[in-house]
Amino acid sequence: MSIEELFKLTIEKGASDLHIIPGYNPSLRVNGELYALKAYPLLDGSMTQEMLMKILTDEKKRAINY
């Protein structure tokens, strides 16, 4: 599972939000309703961090001390 794959699914489903939270399945908000993507595993802290670090600029990474 990659952040790019989740972004693609977000667009395909017409979702307004992608929720990436440790301890939960990735979730999409579609028409105000939140849907857990149960085909994907529960996210842990390291998975979440790895996905989000891929999309942050170097400046943002420095700002959060990673």
N, CA, C and O atoms as CSV, one atom per row, in Angstrom:
chain,resi,resn,atom,element,x,y,z
A,1,MET,N,N,0.845,-1.173,0.000
A,1,MET,CA,C,0.000,0.000,0.000
A,1,MET,C,C,0.886,1.231,0.000
A,1,MET,O,O,1.839,1.328,0.774
A,2,SER,N,N,0.567,2.152,-0.860
A,2,SER,CA,C,1.344,3.388,-0.929
A,2,SER,C,C,0.398,4.585,-0.846
A,2,SER,O,O,-0.802,4.462,-1.089
A,3,ILE,N,N,0.950,5.724,-0.505
A,3,ILE,CA,C,0.162,6.952,-0.454
A,3,ILE,C,C,-0.368,7.283,-1.845
A,3,ILE,O,O,-1.480,7.794,-1.983
A,4,GLU,N,N,0.416,6.997,-2.864
A,4,GLU,CA,C,-0.017,7.256,-4.235
A,4,GLU,C,C,-1.239,6.404,-4.584
A,4,GLU,O,O,-2.180,6.884,-5.215
A,5,GLU,N,N,-1.215,5.148,-4.171
A,5,GLU,CA,C,-2.346,4.249,-4.406
A,5,GLU,C,C,-3.603,4.775,-3.701
A,5,GLU,O,O,-4.696,4.743,-4.266
A,6,LEU,N,N,-3.439,5.253,-2.475
A,6,LEU,CA,C,-4.571,5.783,-1.721
A,6,LEU,C,C,-5.094,7.078,-2.336
A,6,LEU,O,O,-6.305,7.300,-2.364
A,7,PHE,N,N,-4.197,7.941,-2.831
A,7,PHE,CA,C,-4.634,9.162,-3.510
A,7,PHE,C,C,-5.426,8.824,-4.771
A,7,PHE,O,O,-6.450,9.448,-5.053
A,8,LYS,N,N,-4.955,7.846,-5.520
A,8,LYS,CA,C,-5.647,7.439,-6.744
A,8,LYS,C,C,-7.055,6.950,-6.415
A,8,LYS,O,O,-8.013,7.309,-7.100
A,9,LEU,N,N,-7.182,6.144,-5.382
A,9,LEU,CA,C,-8.485,5.631,-4.966
A,9,LEU,C,C,-9.392,6.769,-4.486
A,9,LEU,O,O,-10.595,6.765,-4.748
A,10,THR,N,N,-8.806,7.737,-3.786
A,10,THR,CA,C,-9.558,8.898,-3.314
A,10,THR,C,C,-10.189,9.631,-4.491
A,10,THR,O,O,-11.362,10.002,-4.438
A,11,ILE,N,N,-9.423,9.840,-5.543
A,11,ILE,CA,C,-9.920,10.518,-6.739
A,11,ILE,C,C,-10.964,9.666,-7.452
A,11,ILE,O,O,-12.013,10.171,-7.853
A,12,GLU,N,N,-10.678,8.381,-7.611
A,12,GLU,CA,C,-11.613,7.482,-8.312
A,12,GLU,C,C,-12.974,7.423,-7.631
A,12,GLU,O,O,-14.003,7.346,-8.303
A,13,LYS,N,N,-12.984,7.457,-6.315
A,13,LYS,CA,C,-14.235,7.358,-5.556
A,13,LYS,C,C,-14.905,8.718,-5.347
A,13,LYS,O,O,-15.994,8.790,-4.778
A,14,GLY,N,N,-14.267,9.787,-5.798
A,14,GLY,CA,C,-14.838,11.119,-5.633
A,14,GLY,C,C,-14.877,11.571,-4.185
A,14,GLY,O,O,-15.760,12.331,-3.787
A,15,ALA,N,N,-13.919,11.101,-3.400
A,15,ALA,CA,C,-13.877,11.434,-1.978
A,15,ALA,C,C,-13.342,12.842,-1.756
A,15,ALA,O,O,-12.499,13.329,-2.508
A,16,SER,N,N,-13.847,13.481,-0.715
A,16,SER,CA,C,-13.359,14.815,-0.375
A,16,SER,C,C,-12.165,14.755,0.555
A,16,SER,O,O,-11.378,15.699,0.619
A,17,ASP,N,N,-12.019,13.632,1.291
A,17,ASP,CA,C,-10.941,13.499,2.273
A,17,ASP,C,C,-10.402,12.082,2.299
A,17,ASP,O,O,-11.120,11.113,2.049
A,18,LEU,N,N,-9.131,11.991,2.604
A,18,LEU,CA,C,-8.460,10.728,2.882
A,18,LEU,C,C,-7.959,10.816,4.313
A,18,LEU,O,O,-7.200,11.722,4.655
A,19,HIS,N,N,-8.383,9.876,5.147
A,19,HIS,CA,C,-7.969,9.860,6.555
A,19,HIS,C,C,-6.911,8.780,6.744
A,19,HIS,O,O,-7.139,7.609,6.441
A,20,ILE,N,N,-5.757,9.189,7.247
A,20,ILE,CA,C,-4.646,8.276,7.505
A,20,ILE,C,C,-4.287,8.441,8.975
A,20,ILE,O,O,-3.606,9.393,9.357
A,21,ILE,N,N,-4.757,7.499,9.797
A,21,ILE,CA,C,-4.617,7.606,11.244
A,21,ILE,C,C,-4.108,6.275,11.797
A,21,ILE,O,O,-4.698,5.231,11.520
A,22,PRO,N,N,-3.024,6.296,12.573
A,22,PRO,CA,C,-2.533,5.045,13.166
A,22,PRO,C,C,-3.627,4.363,13.987
A,22,PRO,O,O,-4.379,5.011,14.715
A,23,GLY,N,N,-3.693,3.037,13.849
A,23,GLY,CA,C,-4.673,2.244,14.584
A,23,GLY,C,C,-5.981,2.028,13.844
A,23,GLY,O,O,-6.866,1.329,14.336
A,24,TYR,N,N,-6.110,2.626,12.657
A,24,TYR,CA,C,-7.334,2.514,11.859
A,24,TYR,C,C,-6.976,2.130,10.426
A,24,TYR,O,O,-5.837,2.290,9.987
A,25,ASN,N,N,-7.986,1.615,9.704
A,25,ASN,CA,C,-7.813,1.414,8.276
A,25,ASN,C,C,-7.812,2.786,7.618
A,25,ASN,O,O,-8.438,3.710,8.138
A,26,PRO,N,N,-7.126,2.946,6.487
A,26,PRO,CA,C,-7.282,4.192,5.747
A,26,PRO,C,C,-8.777,4.367,5.463
A,26,PRO,O,O,-9.488,3.384,5.251
A,27,SER,N,N,-9.247,5.601,5.460
A,27,SER,CA,C,-10.670,5.861,5.257
A,27,SER,C,C,-10.875,7.006,4.276
A,27,SER,O,O,-10.039,7.900,4.145
A,28,LEU,N,N,-12.021,6.950,3.587
A,28,LEU,CA,C,-12.395,7.996,2.643
A,28,LEU,C,C,-13.697,8.639,3.098
A,28,LEU,O,O,-14.590,7.961,3.606
A,29,ARG,N,N,-13.798,9.943,2.914
A,29,ARG,CA,C,-15.056,10.650,3.156
A,29,ARG,C,C,-15.690,10.913,1.797
A,29,ARG,O,O,-15.145,11.638,0.965
A,30,VAL,N,N,-16.859,10.303,1.591
A,30,VAL,CA,C,-17.597,10.446,0.338
A,30,VAL,C,C,-19.006,10.939,0.689
A,30,VAL,O,O,-19.730,10.292,1.445
A,31,ASN,N,N,-19.377,12.085,0.134
A,31,ASN,CA,C,-20.686,12.677,0.403
A,31,ASN,C,C,-20.964,12.804,1.899
A,31,ASN,O,O,-22.082,12.561,2.354
A,32,GLY,N,N,-19.950,13.181,2.649
A,32,GLY,CA,C,-20.100,13.411,4.078
A,32,GLY,C,C,-20.018,12.167,4.942
A,32,GLY,O,O,-19.993,12.277,6.168
A,33,GLU,N,N,-19.977,10.992,4.341
A,33,GLU,CA,C,-19.902,9.733,5.087
A,33,GLU,C,C,-18.476,9.197,5.064
A,33,GLU,O,O,-17.792,9.276,4.044
A,34,LEU,N,N,-18.035,8.656,6.185
A,34,LEU,CA,C,-16.690,8.099,6.295
A,34,LEU,C,C,-16.741,6.594,6.073
A,34,LEU,O,O,-17.515,5.885,6.717
A,35,TYR,N,N,-15.901,6.111,5.146
A,35,TYR,CA,C,-15.848,4.693,4.802
A,35,TYR,C,C,-14.435,4.158,5.044
A,35,TYR,O,O,-13.470,4.628,4.442
A,36,ALA,N,N,-14.331,3.170,5.933
A,36,ALA,CA,C,-13.042,2.518,6.180
A,36,ALA,C,C,-12.718,1.621,4.989
A,36,ALA,O,O,-13.583,0.900,4.491
A,37,LEU,N,N,-11.484,1.671,4.544
A,37,LEU,CA,C,-11.022,0.820,3.444
A,37,LEU,C,C,-10.519,-0.487,4.052
A,37,LEU,O,O,-9.320,-0.660,4.272
A,38,LYS,N,N,-11.442,-1.395,4.319
A,38,LYS,CA,C,-11.114,-2.627,5.045
A,38,LYS,C,C,-10.278,-3.601,4.230
A,38,LYS,O,O,-9.751,-4.570,4.777
A,39,ALA,N,N,-10.150,-3.356,2.928
A,39,ALA,CA,C,-9.269,-4.185,2.099
A,39,ALA,C,C,-7.807,-3.866,2.394
A,39,ALA,O,O,-6.909,-4.608,1.997
A,40,TYR,N,N,-7.577,-2.758,3.091
A,40,TYR,CA,C,-6.227,-2.337,3.459
A,40,TYR,C,C,-6.015,-2.623,4.937
A,40,TYR,O,O,-6.974,-2.616,5.710
A,41,PRO,N,N,-4.774,-2.875,5.341
A,41,PRO,CA,C,-4.520,-3.217,6.751
A,41,PRO,C,C,-4.677,-1.999,7.667
A,41,PRO,O,O,-4.637,-0.849,7.232
A,42,LEU,N,N,-4.856,-2.307,8.955
A,42,LEU,CA,C,-4.804,-1.244,9.958
A,42,LEU,C,C,-3.443,-0.582,9.851
A,42,LEU,O,O,-2.430,-1.254,9.659
A,43,LEU,N,N,-3.423,0.718,9.975
A,43,LEU,CA,C,-2.168,1.458,9.896
A,43,LEU,C,C,-1.509,1.504,11.271
A,43,LEU,O,O,-2.180,1.661,12.291
A,44,ASP,N,N,-0.198,1.366,11.280
A,44,ASP,CA,C,0.524,1.607,12.528
A,44,ASP,C,C,1.311,2.907,12.370
A,44,ASP,O,O,1.349,3.494,11.289
A,45,GLY,N,N,1.922,3.337,13.436
A,45,GLY,CA,C,2.625,4.616,13.415
A,45,GLY,C,C,3.710,4.695,12.365
A,45,GLY,O,O,3.856,5.724,11.705
A,46,SER,N,N,4.478,3.626,12.196
A,46,SER,CA,C,5.576,3.679,11.224
A,46,SER,C,C,5.051,3.702,9.791
A,46,SER,O,O,5.624,4.372,8.932
A,47,MET,N,N,3.958,2.970,9.526
A,47,MET,CA,C,3.366,2.991,8.179
A,47,MET,C,C,2.846,4.391,7.849
A,47,MET,O,O,3.057,4.911,6.753
A,48,THR,N,N,2.171,4.977,8.817
A,48,THR,CA,C,1.610,6.312,8.637
A,48,THR,C,C,2.712,7.330,8.402
A,48,THR,O,O,2.621,8.158,7.496
A,49,GLN,N,N,3.743,7.266,9.215
A,49,GLN,CA,C,4.860,8.201,9.072
A,49,GLN,C,C,5.528,8.034,7.720
A,49,GLN,O,O,5.825,9.025,7.052
A,50,GLU,N,N,5.767,6.810,7.310
A,50,GLU,CA,C,6.431,6.566,6.021
A,50,GLU,C,C,5.617,7.146,4.859
A,50,GLU,O,O,6.171,7.780,3.961
A,51,MET,N,N,4.295,6.923,4.887
A,51,MET,CA,C,3.462,7.447,3.800
A,51,MET,C,C,3.469,8.972,3.771
A,51,MET,O,O,3.606,9.579,2.709
A,52,LEU,N,N,3.323,9.577,4.921
A,52,LEU,CA,C,3.221,11.029,4.960
A,52,LEU,C,C,4.556,11.715,4.682
A,52,LEU,O,O,4.579,12.807,4.113
A,53,MET,N,N,5.652,11.102,5.069
A,53,MET,CA,C,6.959,11.700,4.805
A,53,MET,C,C,7.244,11.781,3.300
A,53,MET,O,O,8.006,12.639,2.857
A,54,LYS,N,N,6.636,10.894,2.527
A,54,LYS,CA,C,6.829,10.911,1.071
A,54,LYS,C,C,6.243,12.154,0.417
A,54,LYS,O,O,6.687,12.549,-0.661
A,55,ILE,N,N,5.260,12.773,1.047
A,55,ILE,CA,C,4.599,13.913,0.413
A,55,ILE,C,C,4.979,15.257,1.026
A,55,ILE,O,O,4.576,16.304,0.519
A,56,LEU,N,N,5.749,15.238,2.110
A,56,LEU,CA,C,6.174,16.490,2.734
A,56,LEU,C,C,7.410,17.062,2.041
A,56,LEU,O,O,8.277,16.323,1.575
A,57,THR,N,N,7.470,18.371,1.986
A,57,THR,CA,C,8.671,19.032,1.471
A,57,THR,C,C,9.784,18.904,2.510
A,57,THR,O,O,9.516,18.618,3.676
A,58,ASP,N,N,11.022,19.115,2.091
A,58,ASP,CA,C,12.143,19.072,3.041
A,58,ASP,C,C,11.958,20.098,4.142
A,58,ASP,O,O,12.298,19.843,5.297
A,59,GLU,N,N,11.422,21.253,3.792
A,59,GLU,CA,C,11.187,22.311,4.782
A,59,GLU,C,C,10.202,21.843,5.860
A,59,GLU,O,O,10.421,22.076,7.048
A,60,LYS,N,N,9.121,21.185,5.441
A,60,LYS,CA,C,8.127,20.680,6.393
A,60,LYS,C,C,8.712,19.573,7.252
A,60,LYS,O,O,8.436,19.498,8.449
A,61,LYS,N,N,9.528,18.707,6.639
A,61,LYS,CA,C,10.181,17.637,7.404
A,61,LYS,C,C,11.061,18.224,8.500
A,61,LYS,O,O,11.049,17.746,9.635
A,62,ARG,N,N,11.820,19.252,8.163
A,62,ARG,CA,C,12.675,19.909,9.174
A,62,ARG,C,C,11.843,20.556,10.274
A,62,ARG,O,O,12.235,20.560,11.441
A,63,ALA,N,N,10.709,21.096,9.896
A,63,ALA,CA,C,9.844,21.785,10.865
A,63,ALA,C,C,9.282,20.830,11.906
A,63,ALA,O,O,8.999,21.237,13.033
A,64,ILE,N,N,9.117,19.553,11.535
A,64,ILE,CA,C,8.592,18.576,12.502
A,64,ILE,C,C,9.707,17.703,13.078
A,64,ILE,O,O,9.436,16.720,13.768
A,65,ASN,N,N,10.955,18.060,12.794
A,65,ASN,CA,C,12.125,17.395,13.376
A,65,ASN,C,C,12.299,15.946,13.000
A,65,ASN,O,O,12.678,15.135,13.845
A,66,TYR,N,N,12.027,15.586,11.727
A,66,TYR,CA,C,12.270,14.212,11.274
A,66,TYR,C,C,13.486,14.201,10.412
A,66,TYR,O,O,13.882,13.146,9.916
